[in-house]
């Protein structure tokens, strides 16, 4: 994407779908994504992809399971763009499936709060673009 973006726009940019957790393959070129050898910890540094000196692959091989998972994640991103409440529905279904909420013991309530916090963090990272 860096070369194509630079040729087309005169600069590169961070593609939002590439930033989703567990995405290892470019949605456009089907190649394995790279990450900066020295992580970009903050975009405040204003580093664009073409300004990164050294890259390394995020994964060595794309398996069928990874392709299926990525397809699911990207499909969920598209669904959430049109219907953000779908995240709440998924969260409730996961909680019911895992049986971590609705319990009466303090341990179950603590686990439920942890799941809520973790899901909120993950969903913000996955669907915030």
N, CA, C and O atoms as CSV, one atom per row, in Angstrom:
chain,resi,resn,atom,element,x,y,z
A,1,UNK,N,N,0.819,-1.203,0.000
A,1,UNK,CA,C,0.000,0.000,0.000
A,1,UNK,C,C,0.861,1.265,0.000
A,1,UNK,O,O,0.480,2.281,-0.582
A,2,UNK,N,N,2.023,1.197,0.656
A,2,UNK,CA,C,2.860,2.397,0.750
A,2,UNK,C,C,3.229,2.908,-0.638
A,2,UNK,O,O,3.071,4.094,-0.928
A,3,UNK,N,N,3.720,2.016,-1.492
A,3,UNK,CA,C,4.124,2.416,-2.846
A,3,UNK,C,C,2.928,2.943,-3.622
A,3,UNK,O,O,3.006,4.002,-4.244
A,4,UNK,N,N,1.838,2.218,-3.588
A,4,UNK,CA,C,0.635,2.632,-4.320
A,4,UNK,C,C,0.106,3.974,-3.818
A,4,UNK,O,O,-0.240,4.843,-4.619
A,5,UNK,N,N,0.040,4.148,-2.500
A,5,UNK,CA,C,-0.444,5.413,-1.936
A,5,UNK,C,C,0.462,6.574,-2.329
A,5,UNK,O,O,-0.013,7.653,-2.683
A,6,UNK,N,N,1.768,6.343,-2.263
A,6,UNK,CA,C,2.719,7.402,-2.594
A,6,UNK,C,C,2.600,7.795,-4.060
A,6,UNK,O,O,2.640,8.981,-4.389
A,7,UNK,N,N,2.455,6.814,-4.937
A,7,UNK,CA,C,2.294,7.108,-6.369
A,7,UNK,C,C,0.980,7.842,-6.642
A,7,UNK,O,O,0.932,8.764,-7.457
A,8,UNK,N,N,-0.078,7.425,-5.958
A,8,UNK,CA,C,-1.410,7.992,-6.212
A,8,UNK,C,C,-1.634,9.336,-5.516
A,8,UNK,O,O,-2.204,10.253,-6.107
A,9,UNK,N,N,-1.181,9.455,-4.250
A,9,UNK,CA,C,-1.482,10.639,-3.446
A,9,UNK,C,C,-0.266,11.502,-3.107
A,9,UNK,O,O,-0.408,12.607,-2.584
A,10,UNK,N,N,0.923,10.991,-3.407
A,10,UNK,CA,C,2.135,11.731,-3.068
A,10,UNK,C,C,2.596,11.496,-1.636
A,10,UNK,O,O,3.597,12.069,-1.206
A,11,UNK,N,N,1.880,10.663,-0.900
A,11,UNK,CA,C,2.232,10.315,0.475
A,11,UNK,C,C,1.550,8.999,0.832
A,11,UNK,O,O,0.658,8.541,0.118
A,12,UNK,N,N,1.966,8.405,1.919
A,12,UNK,CA,C,1.288,7.205,2.406
A,12,UNK,C,C,0.422,7.591,3.597
A,12,UNK,O,O,0.516,8.702,4.118
A,13,UNK,N,N,-0.409,6.669,4.011
A,13,UNK,CA,C,-1.223,6.906,5.201
A,13,UNK,C,C,-1.501,5.579,5.879
A,13,UNK,O,O,-1.329,4.517,5.281
A,14,UNK,N,N,-1.934,5.646,7.139
A,14,UNK,CA,C,-2.248,4.448,7.898
A,14,UNK,C,C,-3.649,3.982,7.515
A,14,UNK,O,O,-4.624,4.696,7.749
A,15,UNK,N,N,-3.756,2.810,6.939
A,15,UNK,CA,C,-5.051,2.254,6.549
A,15,UNK,C,C,-5.757,1.700,7.787
A,15,UNK,O,O,-5.212,0.844,8.484
A,16,UNK,N,N,-6.940,2.178,8.054
A,16,UNK,CA,C,-7.670,1.767,9.259
A,16,UNK,C,C,-7.863,0.247,9.348
A,16,UNK,O,O,-7.636,-0.318,10.418
A,17,UNK,N,N,-8.272,-0.440,8.270
A,17,UNK,CA,C,-8.441,-1.895,8.403
A,17,UNK,C,C,-7.147,-2.629,8.775
A,17,UNK,O,O,-7.196,-3.689,9.399
A,18,UNK,N,N,-6.007,-2.078,8.402
A,18,UNK,CA,C,-4.728,-2.702,8.775
A,18,UNK,C,C,-4.457,-2.581,10.270
A,18,UNK,O,O,-3.627,-3.318,10.803
A,19,UNK,N,N,-5.132,-1.675,10.950
A,19,UNK,CA,C,-4.874,-1.431,12.371
A,19,UNK,C,C,-5.727,-2.309,13.284
A,19,UNK,O,O,-5.509,-2.325,14.495
A,20,UNK,N,N,-6.680,-3.027,12.733
A,20,UNK,CA,C,-7.537,-3.885,13.546
A,20,UNK,C,C,-6.723,-5.017,14.162
A,20,UNK,O,O,-5.894,-5.624,13.484
A,21,UNK,N,N,-6.948,-5.302,15.424
A,21,UNK,CA,C,-6.263,-6.451,16.034
A,21,UNK,C,C,-6.589,-7.725,15.259
A,21,UNK,O,O,-7.718,-7.907,14.803
A,22,UNK,N,N,-5.634,-8.577,15.117
A,22,UNK,CA,C,-5.713,-9.879,14.451
A,22,UNK,C,C,-5.871,-9.792,12.930
A,22,UNK,O,O,-6.262,-10.772,12.296
A,23,UNK,N,N,-5.580,-8.659,12.351
A,23,UNK,CA,C,-5.536,-8.552,10.889
A,23,UNK,C,C,-4.074,-8.644,10.474
A,23,UNK,O,O,-3.246,-7.831,10.885
A,24,UNK,N,N,-3.774,-9.633,9.664
A,24,UNK,CA,C,-2.393,-9.905,9.282
A,24,UNK,C,C,-2.159,-9.777,7.778
A,24,UNK,O,O,-1.018,-9.857,7.323
A,25,UNK,N,N,-3.222,-9.579,7.006
A,25,UNK,CA,C,-3.122,-9.571,5.557
A,25,UNK,C,C,-3.819,-8.333,5.012
A,25,UNK,O,O,-4.886,-7.949,5.491
A,26,UNK,N,N,-3.211,-7.715,4.011
A,26,UNK,CA,C,-3.794,-6.523,3.396
A,26,UNK,C,C,-5.116,-6.878,2.724
A,26,UNK,O,O,-5.192,-7.842,1.961
A,27,UNK,N,N,-6.144,-6.107,3.005
A,27,UNK,CA,C,-7.467,-6.325,2.422
A,27,UNK,C,C,-7.467,-6.055,0.919
A,27,UNK,O,O,-8.321,-6.568,0.196
A,28,UNK,N,N,-6.529,-5.264,0.454
A,28,UNK,CA,C,-6.502,-4.844,-0.948
A,28,UNK,C,C,-5.545,-5.685,-1.792
A,28,UNK,O,O,-5.870,-6.054,-2.921
A,29,UNK,N,N,-4.378,-5.984,-1.251
A,29,UNK,CA,C,-3.328,-6.661,-2.019
A,29,UNK,C,C,-3.121,-8.120,-1.614
A,29,UNK,O,O,-2.364,-8.835,-2.270
A,30,UNK,N,N,-3.774,-8.568,-0.556
A,30,UNK,CA,C,-3.689,-9.944,-0.056
A,30,UNK,C,C,-2.267,-10.360,0.331
A,30,UNK,O,O,-1.957,-11.551,0.347
A,31,UNK,N,N,-1.414,-9.402,0.637
A,31,UNK,CA,C,-0.059,-9.734,1.083
A,31,UNK,C,C,-0.006,-9.632,2.608
A,31,UNK,O,O,-0.855,-8.991,3.228
A,32,UNK,N,N,0.997,-10.270,3.198
A,32,UNK,CA,C,1.174,-10.218,4.653
A,32,UNK,C,C,1.568,-8.792,5.042
A,32,UNK,O,O,2.445,-8.186,4.427
A,33,UNK,N,N,0.908,-8.276,6.064
A,33,UNK,CA,C,1.219,-6.933,6.544
A,33,UNK,C,C,2.564,-6.914,7.259
A,33,UNK,O,O,3.027,-7.932,7.775
A,34,UNK,N,N,3.168,-5.758,7.278
A,34,UNK,CA,C,4.413,-5.542,8.002
A,34,UNK,C,C,4.159,-4.615,9.170
A,34,UNK,O,O,3.200,-3.842,9.175
A,35,UNK,N,N,5.032,-4.703,10.160
A,35,UNK,CA,C,4.995,-3.773,11.281
A,35,UNK,C,C,6.374,-3.134,11.400
A,35,UNK,O,O,7.381,-3.709,10.986
A,36,UNK,N,N,6.397,-1.960,11.959
A,36,UNK,CA,C,7.666,-1.263,12.148
A,36,UNK,C,C,8.504,-2.024,13.164
A,36,UNK,O,O,8.003,-2.435,14.211
A,37,UNK,N,N,9.786,-2.210,12.848
A,37,UNK,CA,C,10.668,-2.887,13.812
A,37,UNK,C,C,10.749,-2.096,15.100
A,37,UNK,O,O,10.791,-2.675,16.186
A,38,UNK,N,N,10.773,-0.777,14.989
A,38,UNK,CA,C,10.689,0.090,16.161
A,38,UNK,C,C,9.240,0.581,16.193
A,38,UNK,O,O,8.855,1.435,15.394
A,39,UNK,N,N,8.438,0.042,17.118
A,39,UNK,CA,C,6.998,0.344,17.104
A,39,UNK,C,C,6.679,1.839,17.132
A,39,UNK,O,O,7.344,2.627,17.804
A,40,UNK,N,N,5.653,2.194,16.389
A,40,UNK,CA,C,5.121,3.557,16.419
A,40,UNK,C,C,4.126,3.571,17.573
A,40,UNK,O,O,3.016,3.053,17.455
A,41,UNK,N,N,4.533,4.162,18.675
A,41,UNK,CA,C,3.706,4.124,19.879
A,41,UNK,C,C,2.660,5.221,19.912
A,41,UNK,O,O,1.677,5.133,20.648
A,42,UNK,N,N,2.874,6.249,19.117
A,42,UNK,CA,C,1.938,7.365,19.132
A,42,UNK,C,C,1.942,8.047,17.774
A,42,UNK,O,O,3.000,8.304,17.198
A,43,UNK,N,N,0.774,8.333,17.279
A,43,UNK,CA,C,0.693,9.048,16.002
A,43,UNK,C,C,0.995,10.532,16.179
A,43,UNK,O,O,1.078,11.280,15.205
A,44,UNK,N,N,1.158,10.952,17.447
A,44,UNK,CA,C,1.549,12.336,17.715
A,44,UNK,C,C,2.927,12.604,17.113
A,44,UNK,O,O,3.253,13.736,16.754
A,45,UNK,N,N,3.739,11.531,17.006
A,45,UNK,CA,C,5.051,11.668,16.375
A,45,UNK,C,C,4.921,12.040,14.899
A,45,UNK,O,O,5.886,12.460,14.259
A,46,UNK,N,N,3.722,11.879,14.384
A,46,UNK,CA,C,3.400,12.221,13.001
A,46,UNK,C,C,4.223,11.453,11.984
A,46,UNK,O,O,4.615,12.001,10.954
A,47,UNK,N,N,4.488,10.180,12.270
A,47,UNK,CA,C,5.201,9.334,11.318
A,47,UNK,C,C,4.185,8.626,10.439
A,47,UNK,O,O,3.248,7.992,10.926
A,48,UNK,N,N,4.386,8.744,9.162
A,48,UNK,CA,C,3.572,8.031,8.194
A,48,UNK,C,C,4.330,6.784,7.740
A,48,UNK,O,O,5.546,6.704,7.914
A,49,UNK,N,N,3.634,5.826,7.169
A,49,UNK,CA,C,4.307,4.578,6.804
A,49,UNK,C,C,5.576,4.750,5.965
A,49,UNK,O,O,6.553,4.035,6.186
A,50,UNK,N,N,5.581,5.671,5.019
A,50,UNK,CA,C,6.770,5.834,4.170
A,50,UNK,C,C,7.960,6.427,4.938
A,50,UNK,O,O,9.079,6.449,4.424
A,51,UNK,N,N,7.723,6.903,6.157
A,51,UNK,CA,C,8.796,7.462,6.978
A,51,UNK,C,C,9.423,6.439,7.934
A,51,UNK,O,O,10.376,6.755,8.646
A,52,UNK,N,N,8.895,5.235,7.946
A,52,UNK,CA,C,9.423,4.169,8.793
A,52,UNK,C,C,10.586,3.514,8.051
A,52,UNK,O,O,10.465,3.145,6.883
A,53,UNK,N,N,11.704,3.376,8.744
A,53,UNK,CA,C,12.907,2.829,8.103
A,53,UNK,C,C,12.898,1.313,7.961
A,53,UNK,O,O,13.205,0.793,6.889
A,54,UNK,N,N,12.555,0.608,9.012
A,54,UNK,CA,C,12.678,-0.849,8.996
A,54,UNK,C,C,11.352,-1.505,9.351
A,54,UNK,O,O,10.693,-1.142,10.325
A,55,UNK,N,N,10.983,-2.481,8.531
A,55,UNK,CA,C,9.744,-3.210,8.691
A,55,UNK,C,C,10.029,-4.694,8.862
A,55,UNK,O,O,11.082,-5.182,8.451
A,56,UNK,N,N,9.080,-5.415,9.476
A,56,UNK,CA,C,9.146,-6.868,9.565
A,56,UNK,C,C,7.727,-7.421,9.437
A,56,UNK,O,O,6.768,-6.755,9.827
A,57,UNK,N,N,7.585,-8.632,8.895
A,57,UNK,CA,C,6.238,-9.195,8.741
A,57,UNK,C,C,5.588,-9.451,10.100
A,57,UNK,O,O,6.261,-9.828,11.060
A,58,UNK,N,N,4.283,-9.243,10.166
A,58,UNK,CA,C,3.567,-9.481,11.425
A,58,UNK,C,C,3.347,-10.968,11.671
A,58,UNK,O,O,3.109,-11.390,12.803
A,59,UNK,N,N,3.427,-11.749,10.615
A,59,UNK,CA,C,3.225,-13.197,10.694
A,59,UNK,C,C,3.956,-13.807,9.502
A,59,UNK,O,O,4.143,-13.149,8.479
A,60,UNK,N,N,4.363,-15.045,9.635
A,60,UNK,CA,C,5.139,-15.666,8.558
A,60,UNK,C,C,4.274,-16.311,7.482
A,60,UNK,O,O,4.672,-16.379,6.319
A,61,UNK,N,N,3.092,-16.782,7.868
A,61,UNK,CA,C,2.243,-17.494,6.914
A,61,UNK,C,C,0.776,-17.216,7.218
A,61,UNK,O,O,0.373,-17.143,8.379
A,62,UNK,N,N,-0.006,-17.063,6.176
A,62,UNK,CA,C,-1.451,-16.888,6.328
A,62,UNK,C,C,-2.103,-18.252,6.136
A,62,UNK,O,O,-2.070,-18.817,5.043
A,63,UNK,N,N,-2.690,-18.769,7.194
A,63,UNK,CA,C,-3.376,-20.057,7.107
A,63,UNK,C,C,-4.845,-19.834,6.760
A,63,UNK,O,O,-5.331,-18.703,6.784
A,64,UNK,N,N,-5.537,-20.904,6.441
A,64,UNK,CA,C,-6.962,-20.807,6.136
A,64,UNK,C,C,-7.729,-20.292,7.352
A,64,UNK,O,O,-8.672,-19.514,7.206
A,65,UNK,N,N,-7.331,-20.718,8.549
A,65,UNK,CA,C,-8.006,-20.250,9.764
A,65,UNK,C,C,-7.839,-18.745,9.935
A,65,UNK,O,O,-8.782,-18.052,10.316
A,66,UNK,N,N,-6.642,-18.240,9.654
A,66,UNK,CA,C,-6.404,-16.803,9.758
A,66,UNK,C,C,-7.235,-16.064,8.722
A,66,UNK,O,O,-7.832,-15.034,9.036
A,67,UNK,N,N,-7.285,-16.565,7.497
A,67,UNK,CA,C,-8.099,-15.921,6.461
A,67,UNK,C,C,-9.570,-15.868,6.865
A,67,UNK,O,O,-10.232,-14.845,6.690
A,68,UNK,N,N,-10.078,-16.975,7.406
A,68,UNK,CA,C,-11.480,-17.017,7.841
A,68,UNK,C,C,-11.725,-16.036,8.980
A,68,UNK,O,O,-12.740,-15.340,8.991
A,69,UNK,N,N,-10.790,-15.975,9.951
A,69,UNK,CA,C,-10.948,-15.055,11.071
A,69,UNK,C,C,-10.931,-13.603,10.585
A,69,UNK,O,O,-11.773,-12.799,10.984
A,70,UNK,N,N,-9.977,-13.280,9.734
A,70,UNK,CA,C,-9.887,-11.913,9.215
A,70,UNK,C,C,-11.145,-11.534,8.448
A,70,UNK,O,O,-11.635,-10.411,8.565
A,71,UNK,N,N,-11.660,-12.460,7.672
A,71,UNK,CA,C,-12.900,-12.204,6.941
A,71,UNK,C,C,-14.034,-11.880,7.910
A,71,UNK,O,O,-14.819,-10.961,7.675
A,72,UNK,N,N,-14.112,-12.647,9.005
A,72,UNK,CA,C,-15.120,-12.397,10.023
A,72,UNK,C,C,-14.937,-11.014,10.661
A,72,UNK,O,O,-15.900,-10.256,10.786
A,73,UNK,N,N,-13.713,-10.689,11.059
A,73,UNK,CA,C,-13.440,-9.398,11.711
A,73,UNK,C,C,-13.808,-8.247,10.781
A,73,UNK,O,O,-14.481,-7.306,11.200
A,74,UNK,N,N,-13.375,-8.311,9.522
A,74,UNK,CA,C,-13.677,-7.224,8.579
A,74,UNK,C,C,-15.167,-7.131,8.283
A,74,UNK,O,O,-15.695,-6.038,8.078
A,75,UNK,N,N,-15.846,-8.275,8.260
A,75,UNK,CA,C,-17.302,-8.262,8.064
A,75,UNK,C,C,-17.983,-7.592,9.257
A,75,UNK,O,O,-18.932,-6.828,9.084
A,76,UNK,N,N,-17.498,-7.880,10.469
A,76,UNK,CA,C,-18.067,-7.260,11.663
A,76,UNK,C,C,-17.822,-5.749,11.660
A,76,UNK,O,O,-18.685,-4.982,12.086
A,77,UNK,N,N,-16.672,-5.327,11.190
A,77,UNK,CA,C,-16.379,-3.897,11.079
A,77,UNK,C,C,-17.386,-3.237,10.153
A,77,UNK,O,O,-17.932,-2.184,10.479
A,78,UNK,N,N,-17.636,-3.847,9.003
A,78,UNK,CA,C,-18.608,-3.285,8.055
A,78,UNK,C,C,-20.012,-3.243,8.649
A,78,UNK,O,O,-20.726,-2.253,8.492
A,79,UNK,N,N,-20.404,-4.307,9.326
A,79,UNK,CA,C,-21.731,-4.346,9.948
A,79,UNK,C,C,-21.847,-3.259,11.012
A,79,UNK,O,O,-22.857,-2.558,11.083
A,80,UNK,N,N,-20.816,-3.121,11.835
A,80,UNK,CA,C,-20.853,-2.145,12.928
A,80,UNK,C,C,-20.890,-0.714,12.408
A,80,UNK,O,O,-21.448,0.164,13.068
A,81,UNK,N,N,-20.312,-0.464,11.245
A,81,UNK,CA,C,-20.376,0.885,10.661
A,81,UNK,C,C,-21.822,1.273,10.377
A,81,UNK,O,O,-22.208,2.426,10.570
A,82,UNK,N,N,-22.620,0.312,9.919
A,82,UNK,CA,C,-24.012,0.582,9.564
A,82,UNK,C,C,-24.969,0.419,10.736
A,82,UNK,O,O,-26.032,1.039,10.771
A,83,UNK,N,N,-24.586,-0.419,11.696
A,83,UNK,CA,C,-25.458,-0.692,12.832
A,83,UNK,C,C,-24.609,-0.862,14.090
A,83,UNK,O,O,-24.332,-1.991,14.495
A,84,UNK,N,N,-24.188,0.250,14.719
A,84,UNK,CA,C,-23.305,0.170,15.891
A,84,UNK,C,C,-23.868,-0.646,17.051
A,84,UNK,O,O,-23.100,-1.195,17.842
A,85,UNK,N,N,-25.183,-0.736,17.168
A,85,UNK,CA,C,-25.774,-1.477,18.287
A,85,UNK,C,C,-25.508,-2.973,18.187
A,85,UNK,O,O,-25.734,-3.706,19.150
A,86,UNK,N,N,-25.032,-3.432,17.039
A,86,UNK,CA,C,-24.726,-4.850,16.891
A,86,UNK,C,C,-23.666,-5.280,17.910
A,86,UNK,O,O,-23.646,-6.439,18.324
A,87,UNK,N,N,-22.799,-4.375,18.312
A,87,UNK,CA,C,-21.778,-4.707,19.310
A,87,UNK,C,C,-22.405,-5.055,20.651
A,87,UNK,O,O,-21.947,-5.970,21.337
A,88,UNK,N,N,-23.434,-4.340,21.019
A,88,UNK,CA,C,-24.121,-4.623,22.276
A,88,UNK,C,C,-24.779,-5.998,22.209
A,88,UNK,O,O,-24.737,-6.764,23.172
A,89,UNK,N,N,-25.388,-6.301,21.063
A,89,UNK,CA,C,-26.020,-7.606,20.896
A,89,UNK,C,C,-24.988,-8.727,20.985
A,89,UNK,O,O,-25.230,-9.746,21.631
A,90,UNK,N,N,-23.848,-8.541,20.341
A,90,UNK,CA,C,-22.797,-9.557,20.371
A,90,UNK,C,C,-22.270,-9.724,21.789
A,90,UNK,O,O,-22.056,-10.846,22.249
A,91,UNK,N,N,-22.062,-8.622,22.472
A,91,UNK,CA,C,-21.573,-8.676,23.851
A,91,UNK,C,C,-22.528,-9.483,24.726
A,91,UNK,O,O,-22.093,-10.343,25.492
A,92,UNK,N,N,-23.820,-9.210,24.616
A,92,UNK,CA,C,-24.808,-9.921,25.423
A,92,UNK,C,C,-24.827,-11.410,25.090
A,92,UNK,O,O,-24.917,-12.250,25.985
A,93,UNK,N,N,-24.742,-11.732,23.802
A,93,UNK,CA,C,-24.726,-13.142,23.398
A,93,UNK,C,C,-23.481,-13.848,23.934
A,93,UNK,O,O,-23.557,-14.983,24.404
A,94,UNK,N,N,-22.341,-13.173,23.860
A,94,UNK,CA,C,-21.099,-13.763,24.385
A,94,UNK,C,C,-21.191,-13.987,25.882
A,94,UNK,O,O,-20.787,-15.035,26.385
A,95,UNK,N,N,-21.719,-13.008,26.591
A,95,UNK,CA,C,-21.839,-13.148,28.036
A,95,UNK,C,C,-22.766,-14.309,28.392
A,95,UNK,O,O,-22.477,-15.089,29.299
A,96,UNK,N,N,-23.871,-14.415,27.677
A,96,UNK,CA,C,-24.797,-15.521,27.946
A,96,UNK,C,C,-24.158,-16.860,27.607
A,96,UNK,O,O,-24.289,-17.829,28.355
A,97,UNK,N,N,-23.466,-16.907,26.477
A,97,UNK,CA,C,-22.820,-18.138,26.056
A,97,UNK,C,C,-21.751,-18.579,27.049
A,97,UNK,O,O,-21.649,-19.757,27.391
A,98,UNK,N,N,-20.960,-17.620,27.505
A,98,UNK,CA,C,-19.883,-17.934,28.436
A,98,UNK,C,C,-20.381,-18.147,29.859
A,98,UNK,O,O,-19.664,-18.691,30.700
A,99,UNK,N,N,-21.610,-17.718,30.125
A,99,UNK,CA,C,-22.172,-17.894,31.451
A,99,UNK,C,C,-21.468,-17.078,32.513
A,99,UNK,O,O,-21.465,-17.453,33.685
A,100,UNK,N,N,-20.869,-15.963,32.115
A,100,UNK,CA,C,-20.096,-15.182,33.071
A,100,UNK,C,C,-20.921,-14.087,33.732
A,100,UNK,O,O,-20.472,-13.487,34.709
A,101,UNK,N,N,-22.091,-13.821,33.230
A,101,UNK,CA,C,-22.929,-12.794,33.839
A,101,UNK,C,C,-24.241,-13.426,34.302
A,101,UNK,O,O,-24.615,-14.515,33.869
A,102,UNK,N,N,-24.898,-12.737,35.157
A,102,UNK,CA,C,-26.168,-13.220,35.659
A,102,UNK,C,C,-26.016,-14.135,36.866
A,102,UNK,O,O,-27.007,-14.600,37.430
A,103,UNK,N,N,-24.792,-14.388,37.252
A,103,UNK,CA,C,-24.544,-15.228,38.425
A,103,UNK,C,C,-24.775,-14.453,39.712
A,103,UNK,O,O,-24.925,-13.231,39.708
A,104,UNK,N,N,-24.800,-15.184,40.797
A,104,UNK,CA,C,-25.093,-14.538,42.064
A,104,UNK,C,C,-23.892,-14.454,42.989
A,104,UNK,O,O,-23.974,-13.828,44.046
A,105,UNK,N,N,-22.779,-15.071,42.615
A,105,UNK,CA,C,-21.622,-15.025,43.498
A,105,UNK,C,C,-20.768,-13.800,43.166
A,105,UNK,O,O,-20.821,-13.267,42.057
A,106,UNK,N,N,-19.991,-13.374,44.141
A,106,UNK,CA,C,-19.106,-12.224,43.916
A,106,UNK,C,C,-18.080,-12.522,42.827
A,106,UNK,O,O,-17.749,-11.641,42.033
A,107,UNK,N,N,-17.571,-13.762,42.780
A,107,UNK,CA,C,-16.601,-14.139,41.742
A,107,UNK,C,C,-17.189,-13.952,40.350
A,107,UNK,O,O,-16.525,-13.414,39.464
A,108,UNK,N,N,-18.423,-14.388,40.150
A,108,UNK,CA,C,-19.067,-14.255,38.845
A,108,UNK,C,C,-19.279,-12.786,38.489
A,108,UNK,O,O,-19.121,-12.404,37.329
A,109,UNK,N,N,-19.630,-11.970,39.456
A,109,UNK,CA,C,-19.823,-10.543,39.194
A,109,UNK,C,C,-18.498,-9.889,38.813
A,109,UNK,O,O,-18.458,-9.053,37.911
A,110,UNK,N,N,-17.422,-10.259,39.489
A,110,UNK,CA,C,-16.103,-9.709,39.177
A,110,UNK,C,C,-15.699,-10.119,37.770
A,110,UNK,O,O,-15.219,-9.289,36.997
A,111,UNK,N,N,-15.891,-11.415,37.421
A,111,UNK,CA,C,-15.557,-11.877,36.067
A,111,UNK,C,C,-16.380,-11.136,35.025
A,111,UNK,O,O,-15.867,-10.788,33.961
A,112,UNK,N,N,-17.648,-10.892,35.320
A,112,UNK,CA,C,-18.516,-10.171,34.390
A,112,UNK,C,C,-17.982,-8.764,34.151
A,112,UNK,O,O,-17.942,-8.297,33.013
A,113,UNK,N,N,-17.571,-8.089,35.222
A,113,UNK,CA,C,-17.008,-6.744,35.073
A,113,UNK,C,C,-15.731,-6.779,34.237
A,113,UNK,O,O,-15.496,-5.887,33.423
A,114,UNK,N,N,-14.898,-7.820,34.441
A,114,UNK,CA,C,-13.676,-7.952,33.647
A,114,UNK,C,C,-13.999,-8.158,32.180
A,114,UNK,O,O,-13.370,-7.550,31.314
A,115,UNK,N,N,-14.988,-9.022,31.886
A,115,UNK,CA,C,-15.402,-9.256,30.496
A,115,UNK,C,C,-15.915,-7.961,29.895
A,115,UNK,O,O,-15.567,-7.625,28.763
A,116,UNK,N,N,-16.734,-7.231,30.630
A,116,UNK,CA,C,-17.259,-5.957,30.123
A,116,UNK,C,C,-16.125,-5.003,29.774
A,116,UNK,O,O,-16.123,-4.392,28.706
A,117,UNK,N,N,-15.160,-4.880,30.684
A,117,UNK,CA,C,-14.040,-3.966,30.460
A,117,UNK,C,C,-13.207,-4.423,29.257
A,117,UNK,O,O,-12.866,-3.613,28.395
A,118,UNK,N,N,-12.883,-5.709,29.198
A,118,UNK,CA,C,-12.074,-6.224,28.100
A,118,UNK,C,C,-12.806,-6.079,26.772
A,118,UNK,O,O,-12.203,-5.688,25.773
A,119,UNK,N,N,-14.101,-6.389,26.750
A,119,UNK,CA,C,-14.857,-6.274,25.503
A,119,UNK,C,C,-14.942,-4.821,25.064
A,119,UNK,O,O,-14.814,-4.525,23.876
A,120,UNK,N,N,-15.155,-3.918,26.005
A,120,UNK,CA,C,-15.215,-2.497,25.649
A,120,UNK,C,C,-13.899,-2.053,25.024
A,120,UNK,O,O,-13.897,-1.332,24.026
A,121,UNK,N,N,-12.792,-2.474,25.599
A,121,UNK,CA,C,-11.472,-2.103,25.066
A,121,UNK,C,C,-11.275,-2.681,23.669
A,121,UNK,O,O,-10.870,-1.965,22.754
A,122,UNK,N,N,-11.559,-3.971,23.498
A,122,UNK,CA,C,-11.370,-4.621,22.205
A,122,UNK,C,C,-12.297,-4.015,21.156
A,122,UNK,O,O,-11.865,-3.728,20.039
A,123,UNK,N,N,-13.556,-3.820,21.502
A,123,UNK,CA,C,-14.504,-3.296,20.514
A,123,UNK,C,C,-14.131,-1.872,20.095
A,123,UNK,O,O,-14.322,-1.504,18.936
A,124,UNK,N,N,-13.609,-1.075,21.012
A,124,UNK,CA,C,-13.161,0.264,20.624
A,124,UNK,C,C,-12.008,0.185,19.647
A,124,UNK,O,O,-11.952,0.954,18.687
A,125,UNK,N,N,-11.090,-0.734,19.880
A,125,UNK,CA,C,-9.947,-0.879,18.979
A,125,UNK,C,C,-10.347,-1.445,17.628
A,125,UNK,O,O,-9.832,-1.017,16.595
A,126,UNK,N,N,-11.255,-2.396,17.630
A,126,UNK,CA,C,-11.631,-3.032,16.377
A,126,UNK,C,C,-12.502,-2.114,15.524
A,126,UNK,O,O,-12.315,-2.035,14.309
A,127,UNK,N,N,-13.440,-1.431,16.143
A,127,UNK,CA,C,-14.438,-0.712,15.370
A,127,UNK,C,C,-14.288,0.801,15.373
A,127,UNK,O,O,-15.180,1.500,14.890
A,128,UNK,N,N,-13.199,1.324,15.895
A,128,UNK,CA,C,-13.048,2.776,15.965
A,128,UNK,C,C,-12.262,3.279,14.762
A,128,UNK,O,O,-11.039,3.400,14.818
A,129,UNK,N,N,-12.965,3.569,13.678
A,129,UNK,CA,C,-12.346,4.279,12.575
A,129,UNK,C,C,-13.302,5.093,11.848
A,129,UNK,O,O,-12.934,5.761,10.880
